Amino acid sequence: MTLSIRRAAAILAVASLLAACTAMSPAPDQPGLNGTAWTLSALPGQSLLPDATATARFEGARVQGTDGCNRYSAPYTETGSTLQVGSRGASTQMACPPAVMKQAEAFMNALARASAYRVAEARLQLLAADAAVLATLAPQPQGLAGTSWRVTGYNNGKQAVVSVLADTNLTMAFSADGKVGGSAGCNRYSATYTSEGHKLTFGPAAATRKMCATPERVMEQEQQFLKALETVATARFEGDRLELRMVEGALAATLTRESGG
């Protein structure tokens, strides 16, 4: 073989190698995850439970949310379309029904195994090293207008978030015209609200003037709940859960979405 032929063969070999590398190169960079929030919409090979919504919010180099049973928080890094969720995370330790725990474990395993991600058709896919889809998530709805909620806890003004009294119902319904209202446990109330991004503030609440004797402390609860609304500065969605927080980050109230709300 002459020198020129050898050189041509070498050039072809290099060209073939470059073509192969190009064919195996990773997908183009995806939109960044920081500042996005998602809810689990699919896990391969299993149907999702209706009352165990898992979530993931990527913010400030951490991913956090609920696995459908427990709340979790872990560090993450992303470069282009690669994703790495750190193992040094934290989680609450509540026990839930076996089916819920199984789904929660599958979701957390998907997060831990993810080595890349893809955003396609407004869905986030977590991908394994072999590009297999580990989990699919949908964008977390962020709008309050037209939604209805049941209050599950509120700040009592004594640096504590307490549960709603048994046999009482505290509710919040947000209309598109900037008004919010519902039951404060005894009386009906109404107020205005202003929402922009995560920011949320309420105007002074007006309420009916009925007196309720039972259950015990229901009127105290009502006053504390309405007072807590005055301290709200931000709102954060977690699946079917809504957290209202004060300026310094303390919880003002926790709520769950009403059916159809």
C-alpha positions in Angstrom: 0.0 0.0 0.0 1.4 3.4 -1.0 1.8 6.3 1.4 -1.0 8.2 -0.2 -3.4 5.3 0.0 -2.5 4.8 3.7 -3.1 8.5 4.3 -6.5 8.3 2.6 -7.4 5.3 4.6 -6.4 7.0 7.8 -8.5 10.1 6.9 -11.5 7.8 6.2 -11.1 6.1 9.5 -11.0 9.4 11.4 -14.0 10.6 9.5 -16.0 7.4 10.3 -15.0 7.8 13.9 -16.2 11.4 14.0 -19.5 10.4 12.3 -20.1 7.7 14.9 -19.3 10.1 17.8 -21.7 12.6 16.3 -24.5 10.0 16.0 -24.0 9.1 19.7 -23.8 12.7 21.0 -26.3 13.7 23.6 -29.5 15.5 22.8 -29.4 19.2 22.4 -29.5 21.2 25.7 -32.9 21.2 27.4 -34.6 24.2 29.1 -33.2 24.7 32.6 -35.0 23.1 35.5 -34.3 25.8 38.1 -37.5 27.6 39.0 -39.8 24.9 37.7 -42.4 22.8 39.5 -43.9 19.4 38.4 -46.4 16.7 39.5 -45.9 13.0 38.7 -48.1 11.9 35.8 -46.7 8.5 34.9 -44.4 5.7 36.2 -43.6 2.9 33.8 -45.6 -0.3 34.4 -47.9 1.0 37.0 -51.1 3.1 37.5 -50.8 6.1 39.8 -52.9 6.3 42.9 -55.4 9.2 42.9 -54.7 10.5 46.4 -51.0 10.2 46.6 -49.7 13.0 44.2 -45.9 13.2 44.0 -44.2 16.5 43.2 -40.8 17.9 42.3 -39.8 21.6 42.6 -36.3 22.5 41.3 -35.1 25.7 43.0 -31.8 27.0 44.3 -29.8 23.8 43.5 -32.3 21.7 45.4 -35.2 19.5 44.4 -38.0 19.1 46.9 -41.6 18.2 47.2 -43.6 15.2 48.3 -43.3 11.6 47.2 -47.0 11.1 47.9 -46.4 10.2 51.5 -43.4 12.0 52.8 -41.8 15.3 52.1 -38.2 15.2 50.7 -35.4 17.6 49.8 -32.1 16.8 48.0 -29.4 18.6 46.1 -29.3 18.4 42.4 -27.0 19.5 39.5 -27.7 19.9 35.8 -25.5 20.5 32.8 -27.3 20.7 29.5 -29.6 17.7 29.5 -27.7 15.8 32.2 -29.2 15.6 35.7 -27.8 14.3 39.0 -29.9 14.2 42.2 -27.6 13.9 45.2 -27.9 11.0 47.7 -27.5 13.3 50.7 -31.1 14.3 51.0 -33.6 14.5 53.8 -37.1 13.1 54.2 -39.9 12.9 56.7 -40.6 9.5 58.1 -44.4 9.0 58.1 -45.9 5.6 57.5 -48.6 5.4 54.8 -50.6 2.5 53.3 -48.5 -0.1 51.5 -49.7 0.9 48.0 -48.8 4.5 48.7 -45.4 3.5 50.1 -44.7 1.4 47.0 -45.5 4.2 44.7 -43.5 6.7 46.7 -40.4 4.4 46.7 -40.7 4.0 42.9 -40.8 7.8 42.4 -37.8 8.4 44.7 -35.9 5.6 42.9 -36.6 7.4 39.6 -35.1 10.6 41.0 -32.1 8.8 42.3 -31.4 6.9 39.1 -31.9 9.8 36.7 -28.8 10.7 34.7 -30.5 13.0 32.2 -33.9 14.7 31.5 -35.9 15.7 28.5 -38.7 18.3 28.2 -41.1 17.3 25.4 -44.7 18.4 24.8 -44.7 20.3 28.1 -43.8 17.1 30.0 -40.6 16.4 32.0 -39.1 13.0 31.5 -36.5 11.6 33.9 -34.1 9.4 31.9 -31.8 6.5 33.0 -28.2 6.1 31.6 -29.6 4.0 28.7 -32.2 6.8 27.9 -35.1 4.7 29.3 -37.9 6.8 30.7 -38.0 6.5 34.5 -40.8 8.9 35.2 -42.9 11.5 33.5 -44.1 14.7 35.2 -46.6 17.4 34.2 -46.2 21.1 35.0 -47.6 22.1 38.4 -50.6 24.5 37.9 -49.8 27.8 39.5 -53.0 29.9 39.2 -55.4 30.6 42.1 -58.3 32.0 40.2 -61.2 29.6 40.0 -59.8 27.2 42.6 -61.4 26.1 45.9 -59.5 24.8 49.0 -60.1 23.3 52.4 -57.9 24.6 55.2 -56.0 21.8 57.1 -53.8 24.0 59.3 -53.2 27.6 60.3 -50.8 29.7 62.3 -52.3 30.5 65.6 -50.2 33.6 66.1 -48.2 31.8 68.8 -45.4 30.6 66.5 -47.3 27.3 65.9 -49.3 25.8 63.0 -52.3 23.9 64.4 -54.8 21.6 62.9 -58.4 22.7 62.3 -60.8 21.8 65.1 -62.8 18.6 64.6 -66.4 19.3 63.3 -65.4 22.6 61.7 -64.8 23.5 58.1 -62.5 26.3 57.0 -62.5 27.0 53.2 -61.1 29.4 50.6 -62.5 30.0 47.1 -60.6 32.3 44.8 -62.5 34.1 42.0 -61.1 35.6 38.8 -62.1 39.1 39.9 -59.6 39.2 42.8 -62.0 38.1 45.6 -61.6 35.3 48.0 -64.2 33.9 50.5 -65.5 30.9 52.3 -66.2 29.6 55.8 -64.0 30.6 58.7 -65.5 27.8 60.9 -68.5 29.7 62.1 -69.0 32.8 60.0 -68.7 33.4 56.3 -65.9 35.8 55.3 -64.8 37.6 52.1 -61.7 39.6 51.2 -59.7 40.8 48.2 -56.4 39.2 47.1 -53.5 40.1 44.8 -51.4 37.4 43.2 -48.3 37.7 41.1 -46.0 34.8 40.6 -45.4 33.3 44.1 -46.4 36.6 45.8 -49.9 36.7 47.4 -51.5 39.2 49.7 -55.0 39.5 51.2 -56.9 42.7 52.0 -58.8 43.0 55.3 -61.5 40.3 55.7 -65.1 41.1 56.3 -67.2 38.4 58.1 -70.7 37.8 59.2 -71.4 38.2 63.0 -72.9 34.9 64.1 -71.7 33.5 67.4 -71.1 29.7 67.7 -70.8 28.0 71.0 -69.6 24.6 69.7 -67.2 23.1 69.3 -65.2 24.7 72.1 -62.8 27.4 70.9 -64.4 27.7 67.5 -64.5 31.5 67.7 -60.9 31.7 68.8 -60.0 29.5 65.8 -61.9 31.8 63.5 -60.1 34.9 64.8 -56.7 33.3 64.5 -57.3 32.0 61.0 -58.5 35.4 59.7 -55.5 37.1 61.4 -53.2 34.5 59.8 -54.4 35.6 56.3 -53.2 39.1 57.0 -49.6 37.8 57.3 -49.6 35.9 54.0 -46.8 37.0 51.6 -46.3 34.0 49.3 -48.2 30.9 48.0 -46.7 27.6 46.9 -48.4 24.7 45.2 -47.4 21.1 46.0 -49.7 18.9 43.9 -53.2 19.2 45.5 -51.7 21.0 48.5 -51.3 24.8 48.9 -48.9 26.5 51.4 -49.4 30.1 52.4 -46.3 31.6 54.0 -45.3 34.8 55.7 -42.5 37.1 54.6 -39.9 35.3 56.7 -41.0 31.9 55.3 -43.1 30.7 58.3 -46.3 28.9 57.4 -49.5 30.9 57.7 -51.8 28.2 56.5 -51.9 24.8 54.7 -54.7 23.8 52.4 -55.8 20.9 50.2 -57.7 21.3 46.9 -61.4 20.6 47.0 -62.8 18.2 44.5 -63.4 20.0 41.2 -61.6 23.1 42.6 
